[in-house]
């Protein structure tokens, strides 16, 4: 066997194999690697976009939470203000009712005092007539008695 012929045959087979590999094997492998690299870069870009979107969403959530806290604080303050106003209104109504009841009680007391004065006048007049009758020792008739009582009541 000739070493040169073997070497040449091996070289020809090597070049045919290299040509076949470069023509038919490498392009699909390169395409697969390129697609894989593209998918990886797209995935990294999508991850970066997701990270940016998450950061934006976190900022929006923080602003919404702050707005909700402010709104809640405002509503609590409004409710406290309404409660205070309601309490003041209730106090004013209670004071007005107490004043009305007090005025009614004073009016009733004045009426009772006036009634008692009238009764006292009538009793004093009756006592005066009785005293006068006893002093005079005579009986005064009913009409004269009534006239005397009216006259004494007006004088008192």
C-alpha positions as YAML, in Angstrom:
chain: A
units: angstrom
residues:
- id: 1
  name: UNK
  ca: [0.00, 0.00, 0.00]
- id: 2
  name: UNK
  ca: [1.18, 3.33, -0.99]
- id: 3
  name: UNK
  ca: [1.31, 5.94, 1.71]
- id: 4
  name: UNK
  ca: [0.77, 8.80, -0.72]
- id: 5
  name: UNK
  ca: [-2.30, 7.20, -2.28]
- id: 6
  name: UNK
  ca: [-3.76, 6.55, 1.12]
- id: 7
  name: UNK
  ca: [-2.97, 10.08, 2.21]
- id: 8
  name: UNK
  ca: [-4.52, 11.52, -0.98]
- id: 9
  name: UNK
  ca: [-7.61, 9.28, -0.62]
- id: 10
  name: UNK
  ca: [-8.01, 10.36, 2.98]
- id: 11
  name: UNK
  ca: [-7.54, 14.00, 1.98]
- id: 12
  name: UNK
  ca: [-10.18, 13.66, -0.79]
- id: 13
  name: UNK
  ca: [-12.59, 11.99, 1.62]
- id: 14
  name: UNK
  ca: [-11.84, 14.69, 4.20]
- id: 15
  name: UNK
  ca: [-12.51, 17.49, 1.71]
- id: 16
  name: UNK
  ca: [-15.72, 15.79, 0.48]
- id: 17
  name: UNK
  ca: [-16.84, 15.37, 4.09]
- id: 18
  name: UNK
  ca: [-15.87, 18.97, 4.86]
- id: 19
  name: UNK
  ca: [-17.72, 20.23, 1.75]
- id: 20
  name: UNK
  ca: [-20.79, 18.08, 2.62]
- id: 21
  name: UNK
  ca: [-20.72, 19.30, 6.21]
- id: 22
  name: UNK
  ca: [-20.39, 22.96, 5.18]
- id: 23
  name: UNK
  ca: [-23.06, 22.62, 2.49]
- id: 24
  name: UNK
  ca: [-25.69, 20.58, 4.31]
- id: 25
  name: UNK
  ca: [-24.90, 20.30, 8.04]
- id: 26
  name: UNK
  ca: [-23.55, 23.72, 9.06]
- id: 27
  name: UNK
  ca: [-26.36, 25.93, 7.66]
- id: 28
  name: UNK
  ca: [-29.13, 24.27, 9.72]
- id: 29
  name: UNK
  ca: [-26.87, 24.29, 12.81]
- id: 30
  name: UNK
  ca: [-25.98, 27.96, 12.25]
- id: 31
  name: UNK
  ca: [-29.66, 28.77, 11.65]
- id: 32
  name: UNK
  ca: [-30.64, 26.90, 14.82]
- id: 33
  name: UNK
  ca: [-27.94, 28.72, 16.79]
- id: 34
  name: UNK
  ca: [-28.99, 32.08, 15.29]
- id: 35
  name: UNK
  ca: [-32.63, 31.37, 16.10]
- id: 36
  name: UNK
  ca: [-31.66, 30.33, 19.61]
- id: 37
  name: UNK
  ca: [-29.60, 33.52, 20.05]
- id: 38
  name: UNK
  ca: [-32.51, 35.57, 18.67]
- id: 39
  name: UNK
  ca: [-34.93, 33.88, 21.08]
- id: 40
  name: UNK
  ca: [-32.56, 34.52, 23.96]
- id: 41
  name: UNK
  ca: [-32.13, 38.19, 22.99]
- id: 42
  name: UNK
  ca: [-35.90, 38.54, 22.51]
- id: 43
  name: UNK
  ca: [-36.44, 36.93, 25.90]
- id: 44
  name: UNK
  ca: [-33.94, 39.27, 27.50]
- id: 45
  name: UNK
  ca: [-35.59, 42.26, 25.81]
- id: 46
  name: UNK
  ca: [-39.01, 41.03, 26.95]
- id: 47
  name: UNK
  ca: [-37.65, 40.57, 30.48]
- id: 48
  name: UNK
  ca: [-36.27, 44.11, 30.40]
- id: 49
  name: UNK
  ca: [-39.61, 45.42, 29.14]
- id: 50
  name: UNK
  ca: [-41.39, 43.45, 31.86]
- id: 51
  name: UNK
  ca: [-39.02, 44.87, 34.43]
- id: 52
  name: UNK
  ca: [-39.71, 48.40, 33.15]
- id: 53
  name: UNK
  ca: [-43.45, 47.72, 33.08]
- id: 54
  name: UNK
  ca: [-43.28, 46.37, 36.63]
- id: 55
  name: UNK
  ca: [-41.40, 49.46, 37.79]
- id: 56
  name: UNK
  ca: [-44.00, 51.67, 36.11]
- id: 57
  name: UNK
  ca: [-46.80, 49.60, 37.66]
- id: 58
  name: UNK
  ca: [-45.12, 49.86, 41.09]
- id: 59
  name: UNK
  ca: [-44.96, 53.64, 40.69]
- id: 60
  name: UNK
  ca: [-48.60, 53.75, 39.61]
- id: 61
  name: UNK
  ca: [-49.62, 51.54, 42.50]
- id: 62
  name: UNK
  ca: [-47.72, 53.76, 44.92]
- id: 63
  name: UNK
  ca: [-49.41, 56.86, 43.53]
- id: 64
  name: UNK
  ca: [-52.82, 55.16, 43.66]
- id: 65
  name: UNK
  ca: [-52.18, 54.07, 47.26]
- id: 66
  name: UNK
  ca: [-51.18, 57.60, 48.21]
- id: 67
  name: UNK
  ca: [-54.28, 58.97, 46.49]
- id: 68
  name: UNK
  ca: [-56.44, 56.38, 48.27]
- id: 69
  name: UNK
  ca: [-54.84, 57.26, 51.62]
- id: 70
  name: UNK
  ca: [-55.42, 60.95, 50.98]
- id: 71
  name: UNK
  ca: [-59.02, 60.28, 49.96]
- id: 72
  name: UNK
  ca: [-59.54, 58.12, 53.04]
- id: 73
  name: UNK
  ca: [-58.07, 60.79, 55.29]
- id: 74
  name: UNK
  ca: [-60.28, 63.39, 53.60]
- id: 75
  name: UNK
  ca: [-63.37, 61.24, 54.10]
- id: 76
  name: UNK
  ca: [-62.49, 60.64, 57.75]
- id: 77
  name: UNK
  ca: [-61.99, 64.38, 58.26]
- id: 78
  name: UNK
  ca: [-65.32, 65.09, 56.53]
- id: 79
  name: UNK
  ca: [-67.06, 62.48, 58.67]
- id: 80
  name: UNK
  ca: [-65.56, 63.96, 61.83]
- id: 81
  name: UNK
  ca: [-66.62, 67.43, 60.71]
- id: 82
  name: UNK
  ca: [-70.16, 66.20, 60.01]
- id: 83
  name: UNK
  ca: [-70.22, 64.45, 63.38]
- id: 84
  name: UNK
  ca: [-69.10, 67.62, 65.12]
- id: 85
  name: UNK
  ca: [-71.71, 69.65, 63.24]
- id: 86
  name: UNK
  ca: [-74.34, 67.06, 64.10]
- id: 87
  name: UNK
  ca: [-73.29, 67.15, 67.74]
- id: 88
  name: UNK
  ca: [-73.48, 70.95, 67.74]
- id: 89
  name: UNK
  ca: [-76.90, 70.79, 66.10]
- id: 90
  name: UNK
  ca: [-78.10, 68.27, 68.68]
- id: 91
  name: UNK
  ca: [-76.78, 70.49, 71.47]
- id: 92
  name: UNK
  ca: [-78.52, 73.53, 69.97]
- id: 93
  name: UNK
  ca: [-81.79, 71.61, 69.62]
- id: 94
  name: UNK
  ca: [-81.51, 70.34, 73.20]
- id: 95
  name: UNK
  ca: [-80.81, 73.86, 74.47]
- id: 96
  name: UNK
  ca: [-83.77, 75.24, 72.51]
- id: 97
  name: UNK
  ca: [-86.00, 72.47, 73.90]
- id: 98
  name: UNK
  ca: [-84.75, 73.15, 77.43]
- id: 99
  name: UNK
  ca: [-85.40, 76.88, 76.98]
- id: 100
  name: UNK
  ca: [-88.90, 76.13, 75.68]
- id: 101
  name: UNK
  ca: [-89.65, 73.80, 78.60]
- id: 102
  name: UNK
  ca: [-88.27, 76.38, 81.04]
- id: 103
  name: UNK
  ca: [-90.41, 79.15, 79.52]
- id: 104
  name: UNK
  ca: [-93.47, 76.88, 79.65]
- id: 105
  name: UNK
  ca: [-92.74, 76.07, 83.30]
- id: 106
  name: UNK
  ca: [-92.36, 79.78, 84.12]
- id: 107
  name: UNK
  ca: [-95.63, 80.57, 82.37]
- id: 108
  name: UNK
  ca: [-97.37, 77.75, 84.26]
- id: 109
  name: UNK
  ca: [-95.90, 79.01, 87.55]
- id: 110
  name: UNK
  ca: [-97.06, 82.56, 86.81]
- id: 111
  name: UNK
  ca: [-100.56, 81.27, 86.01]
- id: 112
  name: UNK
  ca: [-100.64, 79.30, 89.24]
- id: 113
  name: UNK
  ca: [-99.43, 82.35, 91.19]
- id: 114
  name: UNK
  ca: [-102.13, 84.50, 89.56]
- id: 115
  name: UNK
  ca: [-104.75, 81.84, 90.30]
- id: 116
  name: UNK
  ca: [-103.57, 81.60, 93.90]
- id: 117
  name: UNK
  ca: [-103.74, 85.41, 94.24]
- id: 118
  name: UNK
  ca: [-107.28, 85.42, 92.90]
- id: 119
  name: UNK
  ca: [-108.24, 82.65, 95.32]
- id: 120
  name: UNK
  ca: [-106.59, 84.55, 98.17]
- id: 121
  name: UNK
  ca: [-108.44, 87.74, 97.21]
- id: 122
  name: UNK
  ca: [-111.70, 85.83, 97.18]
- id: 123
  name: UNK
  ca: [-110.93, 84.24, 100.55]
- id: 124
  name: UNK
  ca: [-109.82, 87.58, 102.04]
- id: 125
  name: UNK
  ca: [-112.96, 89.20, 100.71]
- id: 126
  name: UNK
  ca: [-115.07, 86.40, 102.16]
- id: 127
  name: UNK
  ca: [-113.26, 86.72, 105.48]
- id: 128
  name: UNK
  ca: [-113.69, 90.50, 105.45]
- id: 129
  name: UNK
  ca: [-117.41, 90.16, 104.77]
- id: 130
  name: UNK
  ca: [-117.72, 87.54, 107.52]
- id: 131
  name: UNK
  ca: [-115.79, 89.80, 109.84]
- id: 132
  name: UNK
  ca: [-117.94, 92.76, 108.92]
- id: 133
  name: UNK
  ca: [-121.07, 90.63, 109.33]
- id: 134
  name: UNK
  ca: [-120.01, 89.55, 112.75]
- id: 135
  name: UNK
  ca: [-119.17, 93.12, 113.63]
- id: 136
  name: UNK
  ca: [-122.53, 94.35, 112.45]
- id: 137
  name: UNK
  ca: [-124.27, 91.28, 113.78]
- id: 138
  name: UNK
  ca: [-126.63, 91.19, 111.02]
- id: 139
  name: UNK
  ca: [-127.03, 88.89, 108.05]
- id: 140
  name: UNK
  ca: [-126.38, 90.33, 104.65]
- id: 141
  name: UNK
  ca: [-128.49, 88.82, 101.89]
- id: 142
  name: UNK
  ca: [-126.87, 86.89, 99.03]
- id: 143
  name: UNK
  ca: [-127.03, 89.67, 96.39]
- id: 144
  name: UNK
  ca: [-125.56, 92.23, 98.78]
- id: 145
  name: UNK
  ca: [-122.95, 89.69, 99.77]
- id: 146
  name: UNK
  ca: [-121.91, 89.13, 96.13]
- id: 147
  name: UNK
  ca: [-121.72, 92.88, 95.51]
- id: 148
  name: UNK
  ca: [-119.54, 93.35, 98.58]
- id: 149
  name: UNK
  ca: [-117.24, 90.51, 97.48]
- id: 150
  name: UNK
  ca: [-116.82, 91.97, 94.00]
- id: 151
  name: UNK
  ca: [-116.15, 95.39, 95.36]
- id: 152
  name: UNK
  ca: [-113.53, 94.07, 97.82]
- id: 153
  name: UNK
  ca: [-111.93, 91.93, 95.11]
- id: 154
  name: UNK
  ca: [-111.50, 94.95, 92.86]
- id: 155
  name: UNK
  ca: [-110.10, 97.04, 95.71]
- id: 156
  name: UNK
  ca: [-107.57, 94.38, 96.64]
...
